C-alpha cells in the first residue's frame, strides 16, 4: 500500500523534489499538491524575461496540469486551495475551501514573501511586489497605460523589474539605499560599471536614497514618492523589490521549530520526523536561501530521503550571482571584498568594459567579481569550492583558465 505524501507549495523547490522522487521511487507515494496560484508549476526566475517580452507565460511553464494527471498527482491549485492549517497530531492539512487531506509524509515548500518596508502609503493602489504571474500581469497592464515607474531596490530582482518596464516603454527610476548597485554581490568598481551601462540604456537612478512617503490622489492611487532629502518623483507604478523573507507562518502555526526560517537538518527534515521542508522557506545551519541553485540541490537530497534511500546530505556551497538582463555579463561568488589578510588580483580595461577581481587568501580563492567577461566564472568558483592551491597559476589565472595552464588547466578540477 502506498504512503501518502502531501506537498504544500507548487513552486520550483517543491515540484523539483517531486520530480526527483518520481525518478527514484515512482510507486512509493500517492502524492497530493496544494498551490495558492491557479496554475501548474512555472519557472519563477524567468518572470523578468516575460516582463521584458523575451518569453510568454506559456514559455515558462515547467509542468502543466496534464503532467500532474499523467503522473497520478492530485493538484489543488488556486487561492481557495491554499492550506490554512496543519494538524500534525492528526497528520492532516486543511485548505481554505475546507478540503482535508491526510498524510504520512508532509513536504512544506511555501517559499518566501516580499519584504514590505513600513513606508506611509504602502497600501496605495499601484504599489506592488514582483514575485508571481499576477504581479507581472499588473506591470504589463500599467506599461500600456501609464508612464512613470519607480522600483525600490537596486538588487537583482529590482534591476530585472526595472529593465523589463524600460523595455515596455516606461520611464523608470531605480531607488537604492546604497551608493553601489548590487552591493551584496558587487564591489564598488563593478557596481559603477553596471550603473553606467544601465544608464546608457535609459534607466535612471536615485542612489543612497531613503523613501519617506508614497503620495496618493483622491482615489487612493499612487501619484508620487517623497524622499528624505525633500525631493519628489512622479509615480504611476511603485515596485517593491528589496528582498524576501521565508514564508513560515503555516509552519509556526503548526508548532514546527522555526527561527529565520523553518529549521531543517542535513536531510531537509524538520524537528517533526514526518515533516520535510525545502526552498526559500527553510533555514539550514543558520542560512536562508533566495537563489535557485541551492533549492534544486535541496530537492535532490530531500527526495533521496523521502524515497528511503537515506544516503544524501545537503551541504550549503557558495552560490554564484548572475543578472538576467540581456547583454550584461556579470558574475560574483564568495567573499568579493576580503579582509586585511587577503590579497587581490585585478584586471581592469575600461575601453573593453572588462573588470575582474579575485580575492586570495593562503593561496586559495575566497571570492571573485567579473564584469564584461564572465567566461571563467565557473572555473574560479570550482577552484574556490574545492580549495585548490593556486600557487602555480597565481600570476596567470586572472587571464582565464586557458592562459593559466593551457589544456592542462582542467586537471586542477576534481571530477564532479
ROFI-33861 format. One record per residue: y, z, x of N, C-alpha, C in turn. Coordinates in steps of 0.2 Angstrom, whole numbers, plus 5000, padded with zeros to 4 digits. Example, Ala and Ser with C-alpha at 12.3 -4.5 7.8 and 13.67 -1.06 7.14 Angstrom:
2
497250395066497850395062498450395066 498950355064499550365068500050395064 
This chain:
416
499450005004500050005000500650005004 501149965003501749955007502250015006 502550035011503050085011503750055008 504150095006504750075003505350085007 505650035009506250035014506850015010 507350055009508050045006508550035012 508949985011509449975016510149975012 510550015014511250025012511749985016 511949935014512449895018512149825019 512449775017512149705018512549665023 512749695028513149665034512749645039 513049625045512649595051512149645054 512349705055511949755058511249775054 511349785047510849805043510349745042 510649685041510249625040509849595046 510249605052509849595058509249635059 509349705057508749745058508149725053 508349705047507849675043507549615045 507949565048507649505051507149525057 507349575061506849595067506249625064 506349665058505749695055505249645052 505549595049505149545046504749505051 504949505057504649465063504049515065 504249575066503749625069503249655065 503449665058502949695054503149665047 502949605045503149575039502849605033 502349635033501949665027502049735026 502449775030502449845031502849875025 503349845023503849875018503949825012 504049855006504449825001505149845002 505649795003506249805005506749794999 507249844999507749834994508449844998 508949804996509549805000510149804995 510549854996511149864992511849844996 512249794993512849774997513449774992 513949804994514549814989514949744988 514849694992515149624991514649584988 514949534983514549494979514249434982 513949444989513749384992513049404996 512749354999512249365003512549385010 512149385015512449405022512849355025 513449375028513849325031514049345038 514249305042514549315049515249345049 515349405049516049435048516449415054 516149415060516549395066516849325065 516649285061516849215060517449205055 517649265052518149265047518749235049 518949245056519549215059519549145059 518949115060518849045060518949015053 518749045048518849025041519549025040 519949085042520649085041521049035044 520849015050521248955053521048885051 520448885047520248815045519748785049 519448815054518948785058518248795054 518148835050517548845046517748855039 517148845034517248865027516848925026 516948965021516449015019515749005019 515548945017514848915017514648915024 515048895029514848885036514648955039 514849005036514749075040514249115036 513949085031513349125028512749125032 512449185034511849185038511249185033 511249225028510649225024510949225017 510749165013511049155006510549195002 510649194995510249234991509549204990 509449144992508749114992508349144997 508649165003508249195009507949265007 508349295003508149365000507449354996 507549304991506949294987506349264991 506449224996505949195000505549245004 505949305005505649355009505449415005 505449404999505249464994505749524994 506349514996506849564997507249574990 507249634987507649644981508449654984 508849614981509549614983509949644977 510349694978510849714973511549714976 511849654974512549644978513149644973 513649674975514249674971514549744970 515149754968515549814968515149864964 514849844958514449894954513849914957 513549874962512949894965513049934971 513649954973513749994979513450064978 513150084983512750154982513250214982 513250254978513750314977513450374979 512750384980512450444981511750434984 511650474989510950484992510650544990 510050554987509750614986509150624991 509250654997508750655002508150695000 508250744996507750794994507250754990 507450704985507050664981506950594984 507250584990507150514993507350464988 507950464985508250414980508950394982 509150334981509850314981510050294974 510650304972510950294966511550244967 511550194963512150144963512650154958 513250124959513750134954513550124947 513150064946512950044939512350084936 512150134940511550184938510950164940 510850104944510250084947509950144952 509350164951509050214955508450184959 508450194966507850164969507550214974 506950224974506550274978506450244985 506450284990506250254997505850305001 505450275006505050315011505450315017 505850255019506250255024506950225022 507450255024508150235022508550215028 508850155028509250125033509950125031 510450165034511150165032511550115037 511850065034512250015038512850005035 513250055034513850045029514450025033 514450015040514949985043515550025044 516149995044516750035045517250015040 517850055040518350045036519050035040 519449995038520049985042520450055043 520750065048521250115049521950105045 522150145041522750135037523250185039 523750165043524250215045524650245039 524850305040525250335035525950315035 526050255033526750225033527050225025 527650245024527850235017527850165015 527550155009527550085007526850055008 526350085011525750055012525350035006 525550055000525150044994525549984990 526049954993526349894990525949834989 526049794984525649734984525849684990 525349654993525549614998525349645005 525149705005524949745011524149755011 523849715015523049715015522749725022 522149735023521749735029521449665031 521049665036520749605037520049615039 519549625034518949645035518349605032 518549575026518049535022518349475019 517849435015518049375012518649385008 518649435004519149444999519849445003 519849485008520449485012520649415015 520249375017520349305019520649265013 520249265008520549235002521249245000 521349315000522049334999522549305004 522349305010522849275015522949205014 522349165013522449095011522949085005 522849125000523249114994524049124996 524149175000524849185002525149135006 524649105011524949055015525148985012 524848985005525048925001525748934998 525948994997526549004993527049054996 526949075002527449125005527549105012 528049135015528249115022528149165027 528349225026528349275032527849325032 527449325037526849365038526949415044 526849475043526849525049526149555050 525949555056525249585057525349645062 525149705059525149765063524549775067 524649765074524149775078524049715083 524149725090524049675095523449675098 522849695095522249695097521849635095 521149635096520849565095520849545088 520749595083520749575076521449555074 522049585076522649575074522849505077 522749485083522849425086522549365082 521849375080521549325077521749315070 522049365066522349355060522949325061 523349345066524049305067523949235068 523449215072523349145074523149105068 522749135064522449105058523049085053 523449135052524049125047524549075050 524649075057525049025060524848955059 524148955060523848885059523948865051 523948915047524048895040524848885038 525248885043525948865042526448925041 526148985041526649045040527049055046 527649095045528049115051527749185052 527449195058527049255059527349295065 527449365064527649415070527149465070 526849475076526449525078526849595080 526649645077526949715079526449755082 526649775088526149815093526549875095 526149925096526449995098526449995106 526249945109526149955116526549895119 526749895126527049845129526649785131 525949795130525449745133524949735127 524949665125524349645121523749665123 523249675119522549695120522549745126 522949795125523049845131522349885132 521949885127521249915128520749875132 520949805133520449755136520849725142 521449725142521849685147522249725151 522349705158522949735161523549705160 524149735163524749705161524849635162 524649615168524749545170524449495165 523749505164523449465159523749465152 523949525150524249535144524849495143 525249495148525849455148525749375148 525249355151525049285151524849265144 524449305141524149295134524749295130 525249335130525849335126526249275126 526349255133526749195134526349135131 525749125132525349065129525449065121 525349125118525349135111526049115108 526549135112527249125110527449045111 527149015115527148935116526848905110 526348935107526048905101526448925094 526948975095527348985089527349055086 526949095089526849165087527449205090 527749255086528249295088527949365089 528349405093528049475094528649525094 528449585092528849645092528449695095 528649705102528149755106528449825107 528049865108528249935109528649965103 528349945097528749955091528350005086 528750045083528550085078528750075071 528250055066528450045059528650105056 529250105053529550165050529350165042 529450105039529350105032529250025030 528850015024528749955021529149955015 529549905014530049905008529849855003 529849874996529649834991530249814986 530049764982530549744977530449784970 530749764965530649804959529949794956 529649744958528949734955528449764960 528649804965528149834969527849794974 528149734976527849684981528249694987 527949694993528249704999528749645000 529349665003529849615005530149615012 530049675015530249685022529849745025 529949745032529649805036530249835040 530349895040530849935044530549965050 530949965055530649995062531050055064 530750095069531150155071531750135075 531850075078532450055081533050035076 532850035070533350015065533349945063 532949905066532849835064532449825058 532449765055532049755049531849685049 531249665047531049595047530749585040 530949515037530749495031529949495031 529649505025528949505025528649495018 528249445017527949425011527149455011 526949455017526249475018526149525024 525849585023525849635029525149645030 524849625036524149635038524049695042 523649745040523549805045522849785049 522949785055522349775059522449815066 522449875065522549925071521849965073 521349935069520749965071520249985065 519650015067519250035061518950105063 518650135058518350195058517650195055 517150225058516450225055516550245047 516150205043516150225036515550275035 515650335035515150385035515150435029 515550415024515750455018515050465014 514650415013514050425010513550465014 513550465020513050505024513250575024 513950585024514150655024514050685017 514050645012513950675005513150695005 512750655009512050675009511850725013 512350755017512250805022511950785028 512050725030511750695037512250715042 512050745047512450765053512950715055 513550715055514050665057514650695061 514850665066515450685070515950635069 516050585074516550525073516150475069 515450475069515050435065514450465064 513950435060513350465059512950475066 512750535067512450545074511750525074 511550475079510850455079510650465086 509950465087509650475094509550405097 509150395102509050335105508550285101 508250315096507850275092508250255085 508850265085509350255079509150295073 508750355074508550395069509150455068 509250465062509750525061509350595062 509750645060509350715060508850715055 508850675050508350665045507850615047 507250635049506750585052506550525048 506750525041506650465037507250425036 507750445039508450405038508650375045 508750315045508950275051509650255050 510050235055510750205054510850165060 511250105059511450055064512150035062 512450005068513049975067513650015068 514249995065514850025066514950095063 514450115058514450175055514150235060 513850215065513550265069513950295075 513650355078513850375084513250395088 513250355094512650365099512850395105 512650455107512850485114513650485115 513950495109514650505109515050445108 514750385108515050315107515050295100 515550255098515550225092515650145094 515550105089515550035090515949985086 516249935089516649885085516449815086 516049805091515849735093515149715091 515049655091514349635088513749645093 513849635099513349635104512949695104 513249755104512849815103512449825097 512749805091512449805085511849775084 511749715088511149675087510649705092 510849735097510349775101510049835097 510549875094510349925090509849905084 509949845081509549815076508849805079 508749785085508149765088507749835089 508049885092507749945093507549985087 507949985082507850015075507249985072 507249915072506649885069506049895072 506049905079505449925083505149995080 505550035079505350105076505150105069 505550065065505350055058504650025057 504449985062503849945062503249995065 503450055067503050105070502750075077 503050035080502850015087503050065092 503650095091503850155094503950155102 504150105104504250105112504950085114 505450065110506050045112506550105112 507050105116507650155116508250115117 508750135113509450105113509850135119 510150095123510550115129511250075128 511750115128512450085127512650055134 512749985134513049955140513749935139 514149925144514749895143514749825140 515249815135515249755131515849715133 515749655134516249605136516749595130 517349585131517849565126518049485127 518049455121518249385121518649375115 519249335115519649325109519449255106 519349265099519149205096519849165093 520149135098520749095097520649025101 520548975098520348905101520848895107 520548875113520948855118521248915123 521048975121521249035125520649065128 520649065135520049095138520149155141 519849215139519949275142519349315142 519249355147518549395147518749465150 518449515147518649585150518049625149 517849665154517249705154517349765158 517049825156517049885161517749915162 517849945167518449985169518949935173 519449905169519849855172520449885175 520549945176521149975179520850015185 520350055185520150095191520550155192 520350185198520750245200520850245207 521150295210521350295217520750275222 520150285220519650265225519350195224 519650165219519450095218519850045222 519549985224519949935227519949875222 520449825223520549775218520449705222 520149655219520149595222520449545217 521049515219521449475214521449405216 521549365211521649295212522149275206 522749245208523249235203523649165205 523549115200523849055201524249035195 524849055194525249045188525248965186 525348925191525348855189524748825186 524148855187523548835184523448885177 523848935177523748985171523049025172 522849035179522249075180522449135184 522149195181522149255184521449295184 521249325189520649355190520749425193 520449475191520449545194519749575194 519549595200518849635200519049705202 518849755199518849825201518249845205 518349865211517749885215517749955217 517149985217517050055220516450065223 516350085229515750095233515350025233 515749975234515449905234515049885228 515249915222514949895216515549875211 515449825207515949805202515949855197 516549885195516749935190516949895184 517349845185517649805179517949735181 518049695176518349635178518849615172 519349575174519849545169519849475172 519749425167519849355169520249325163 520749275166521149245161521249175163 521049125159521149055160520549025163 520149055167519549035169519049095169 518549085164518149135162517349125164 517249065167516549045168516149095172 516349135176515949185179515949255176 516249255170516249325167515549355166 515049315164514449345163514049365169 514249325174513949345181514249415183 514849415183515149485185514849535181 514849525174514549585170513849605172 513449555174512749575176512749605182 513149585187513249625193513449695192 513849705188514149775186513549815183 513249785178512749825174512149845178 511949795183511449815187511549845194 512249865194512449905200512349875207 512349805207512249775213512749785219 512449795225512849795231513149735232 513849725232514149655233514449655240 514249695245514449695252514449625255 513949585254513849525257514249465254 514449475248514849425245515549445243 515749505245516349535243516949485244 516949455250517549415252517549345248 517049325245517049265242516949265234 516749325232516549325225517049315220 517749325221518249305217518249235215 518049195219518049115218517449095214 516949145212516449125207515749135210 515249125206514549135208514349075213 514549015212514348965217514648975224 515348985224515648995231515349065234 515149115230514949175233514249165237 513849125234513249115238512849055237 513249005234512848935233512348945228 511848905228511248915223510848975224 510949015229510549075230510949135227 511549125224511849175221511549205216 511149165212510749195206510249245208 510049245215509549285217509749355217 510449365216510749435216510549465209 510349425204510249445197509449465196 509349515194508649535192508549495185 507849475184507749435178507849485172 508049445166508249485160507649525158 
